[in-house]
Amino acid sequence: MEELFELLKEATDITDNSNEVKEGSIFFAIKGTKFDGHTFIGEVLKRKPLAVVVEKDYTPPRGLNFGNTKLIKMENSRRAFALSCKEFFGRPDEKLTVIGVTGTNGKTSTTYIIAGILEKLKAPCGVIGTVSYRLGSKVFGKGTTTPHPKVWFSTLKEMANSGAKFVASEVSSHALEQFRIYGTTFGGVIFTNLTKDHLDYHQTMENYFHAKERLFRDYRYRVGVANIDDPYGRKLVQKYNLKGFGISKDAHYRILEPKVSDRGCSFKLQTPDGRVWKIETNLLGEFQIFNLTGAIAILNLLGFPMEELQETVKNLSQIPGRFEVVVEKPFKVVVDYAHTPDALEKLLRSVRKILPSKGRVITVFGAGGNRDKTKRPLMGAVAEKYSDLVVITSDNPRFEEPMEIISHILEGIKDRSKVLVEPDRKRAIEIALNLAKKGDFVVVAGKGHEDYQEIQGRKIPFDDREVVRMLISPKAL
C-alpha cells in the first residue's frame, strides 16, 4: 500500500467508476456482481490516469499502452480502494467518534436515537443510513444503508468539517462483505439482532452472521455492545468480550419491568455497576426499548453519565417511518418500515399491547420483489396471527409480477376469510382506511420513510404517509 499511498498525494481524484476517470486520477478495477472493472481498463487508459489498480494480471489491447500510467497490482482491489479513500480524504474517521450499528432490524432507529441523545447533550452527531446522510438539519445526501467507500469517507470528512463530533451509522452485511467501509476506526459498535433476511445474497443464516461478524472481527473499536437475548448476539458477546444488553439475567445492561402505552415506553435498566435506573421515553413500540437500551449502553461506555442519558431520552424526535403515527383520531394509522417476519411481528405485537379493548388491527403490507422469497409466507403467517384483517398488496415489486409475490405471502396464511388482496398499494390503503372504525389501528408496513415504489426499473413517487393523509377524510381528522 505504500506505493499507492504515495501516489495518492499527487492524485486529482480516485474512483472505481470508469466514467469518472480523468487525467491525474487513480482508477481501481473492481470485480462487482454485474460488471468487472478490469474490462474497462482499455477505455480508462485513453484518459491518461495517474495509475490503475488491479487484482489480476492485465495486458492492454493492441495499440494501447500504459505510457506514464502506473499499473499497481493488489491482492484485493476493493480493500485497497476503501483504504485509499480513507487516506485520500484525510482519515476523517479518526477525527470523529464513529458509532457503527449492525443487525437485521433496528439499525435506523438506533442511529437516530444516538444522534437525538447527543444533540441534546450538545455533542453534534451526524447520521449515515437508510433515510439520509445528515447533521442536524443539514442533509449531505439521499440515504442508502451503508454507502460506497468514496461516499462514506467523503461524507465523514464533510461532517467533520461541518462541526460533527460523532457520527452514528448503519452498517449493512453487504457493505461489510464488499469492504465499503474497510479501514474505518470506530468509537463504538452495536449489534441489534439477526433474523431472516437477505438470504438471496448470503444463501444461509451462517453466511449472513459471518458477514455481520466482520464489524467486530476486522475493525478497530473502543467499546462494543450486542443484544445478548439474540443467539447470534450472545456469540458475539462471548467471542469478542462485548457488553450484552437485554432482559437476560446475565445482561450487563439488563432491561427490567418493560411497559408500553400509546404515549411511550418505560422500563428499569440495571447497569454493570449494579445500579437500577428508571427510563422513560416518548418513543412508541416495544421494540424501541431494545434499540434505546443499545444506544444508552454504548454512550455510557463511551463516557456519558447515566444521569444525563436518563434525562435526555424522555423526549426524542420521531424517527421517520418507524412506528410513525400519521393519524390519531378516530382511529390510529401507523406507518412502519418493517419488511422482515421478525420486524413485522414486533411491530404488530407492540400495536396489540396498546390497542383499545374493542379495537382491531388492520394490516396493509406486501414484500419486495427480487429479494429473499423464503420470508414471504412467514410474513403472511405473522400478519394473520396478530391482525384482525389483512390487506395484502405490493411493496417494491421491482422486476417481479406483484401477484406472484402476493401468492407467496398467501402460502403462509391459513384463514383466508380475514384477508383481502389488492395489488395497487394506494387502493389497498384506501380499503383499509374505509374499513377502519373508532379505536382501530391501521398499520401500513414495509416502506416506512420511502417516498417511491420501484416497479420494472422505475422509481415512481409514492409515500405511504402522504397517501394516508391524502385519502383520509376531513371528518376522520
Beta strands, then each sheet from edge to edge (+ up, - down):
strand 1: 13-15
strand 2: 25-28
strand 3: 51-54
strand 4: 70-73
strand 5: 97-102
strand 6: 125-128
strand 7: 132-135
strand 8: 138-142
strand 9: 166-170
strand 10: 185-191
strand 11: 220-227
strand 12: 243-246
strand 13: 253-261
strand 14: 264-270
strand 15: 276-281
strand 16: 324-327
strand 17: 332-336
strand 18: 361-365
strand 19: 389-392
strand 20: 419-421
strand 21: 441-445
strand 22: 452-455
strand 23: 458-461
sheet 1: 1+ 2+ 3+ 4+
sheet 2: 8+ 7- 6+ 9+ 5+ 10+ 11+ 12+ 13+ 14- 15+
sheet 3: 16+ 17- 21- 18- 19- 20-
sheet 4: 22+ 23-
end
